[in-house]
Amino acid sequence: MSLVALAALLYFVVILPAWIAAEVWAARPGAASSKKTAALWITRAFALAGVAWVLYAMTVGASEFWKDVWDQWRDYYPELLRGYRNTIVLSLVSFALAMLLGAVVALTRTSDFLVLRIVSGAYIEWFRNTPLLIQLFFWFFGLPRLELPGIGRPDWFLLSPWEASIVGLTLYTGAYTAEALRSGLLSIDKGQTEAARSVGLNYVQTRVYVVAPQAFRVAVPLLTSIFSALFRNSALCSSIGLIELLRAALNVGEETFQTYEVLALAGILYLSLTLPLAWASNRLERRIARSRG
Amino acid sequence: MNALWDAFMDFLPGNWDLFKEWVYWEFLLRGLWISVKIAFFAIILSILVGTIMAVGRLAPAPIVRFLATTYIEVFRASPVLLLMFFVFFGAGRFSTEWATDVPILAYFVDDVTGDLTPEASMIVALTLYNSAVVAEIMRAGILSISKGVIEASRTVGLTYLQSMRYIAVPIAFRRMAPGLVSQLITLFKDTSLASLITVLELARRGRILYDDFKFQDSTVPIILVVALMYFIPNYMLSLLAARLERGPDQRARRDAGLTAAEAQSISGG
């Protein structure tokens, strides 16, 4: 086993980089295109043998593992799908709220009123620069134990896992959507505002009817990646007792002692949504880049 | 001064008494140091692996491109927490006793059980995710170099390696720097996830304090202090990223909101 591990280490640290370097070197501008050097072919042979070995080990070599994965799916798919549904609901609700919050914060952050700008700026910086896990713990463990002067310790400070997750994810993601929308707002030409003002729209009308819709279009690719991040971040809610996909998988794993196999299933379920999202976001970005020339 | 500070803490909501004693600050700061160490190892490894993957993704051979693209897309799209549990629970499946004899690797392996330590699992998981993002940042940096610049440098007599060393790499690095710093912020926030697999880092130590019955009333103060210990380095890094984004000409492009590089690095705790 130690030999195999050393060989794998050697492969990833020495042979793969050497191969890539050889390929890049052979394709450098000005290199003779028809003459491939012997060294290039030797590195290619080594590297491809390694690739074949890895592919073999992951499929045929791990057939037992994949069979176990399949068994877990067959026996426990209702639990996993329930967790998957919770993850999706949680992400959609939080994202809708985060969009609202982000829109308000982005508009106030770029407004003409200093106090509003400072407050929204402080919100963005604080929530963006502290870990989501700590924020979730604050809403779930901290808030119920907080005694405020005047109002004391009201019952509604005690949040359920669902409420704490939604509040935590919304406030964390809101800081990012605000920044995304703000970069959209900043990209809109000043002439638009001036034109709208000169035809008689007031400040609020200008911002809401003229600037905001254009800014939103610019921000769409950013918002797609923010949603994808939110979807992945919702896994953190497993730590405050919400039975979403990751927690469901860990629960099944505790029952069957095949945690590794179940986590592989959870991974596949997460990727089933994030991979298409990444692909769509790439396409969208390319299309916008093309339409702008 | 001390009395003034104590009076201020009495004025705040919540019970701040424990922060009048240095031991509790020290307890948390030691955790911060462990978080910093994890982040340090993870960012070094991420940049190493990310460079290989970025070059691989731009390589001329289709199979190299395919492998690098698969790696990047899959790990960029998976939750860090899932990767962490995956590595942590999977660690026992790999025989790692041999690593106790290798100088640097020995740090990551438990002497007694021969397994990967929880810290090492976290570093591996962070590296898997962040190297994929770093690779994308680097690819964007490399692609931003126009062909004309390289051709011009070749025309004035630089060799291929010289044109890379003196022209391409410095330009690409300057383009990548803000993205890499933003990614470091994300990575440092993500180290808090290690608290869920028993690593005694900052978030875990905060949890230990407020899980103690005698500190029940201090839960919010403890969480706020822990959050502040994450906030201060992250905020300084975000100022640095903004400065790098603006470039040497400080008046140009003041503040354009969330950049594409930053948008890539939204994730995790």
Interface residues (C-beta under 8 A of the other chain):
Chain A: M1 S2 A5 L6 L16 P17 W19 I20 A21 E23 V24 A26 A27 R28 P29 G30 R44 L48 V51 E125 W126 R128 N129 T130 P131 L132 L133 I134 Q135 F137 F138 F141 G142 L143 R145 L146 E147 L148 P149 Y176 E179 A180 R182 S183 G184 L185 L186 S187 P221 L222 S225 I226 S228 A229 R232 N233 A235 L236 S238 S239 L246 L250 G253 T259 Y260 L263 A264 A266 G267 Y270 L271 T274 L275 L277 A278
Chain B: P13 G14 I52 V55 G56 A59 P60 A61 I63 V64 L67 E73 V74 R76 A77 S78 P79 V80 L81 L82 F85 F86 F89 G90 R93 F94 S95 T96 E97 W98 I150 E151 R154 Y160 I185 K189 D190 S192 L193 S195 L196 A203 G206 R207 Y210 Q216 D217 T219 V220 I223 L224 V226 A227 Y230 F231 N234 Y235 S238 D255 A256 G257 L258 T259 A260 E262 A263 Q264 I266 S267 G268 G269
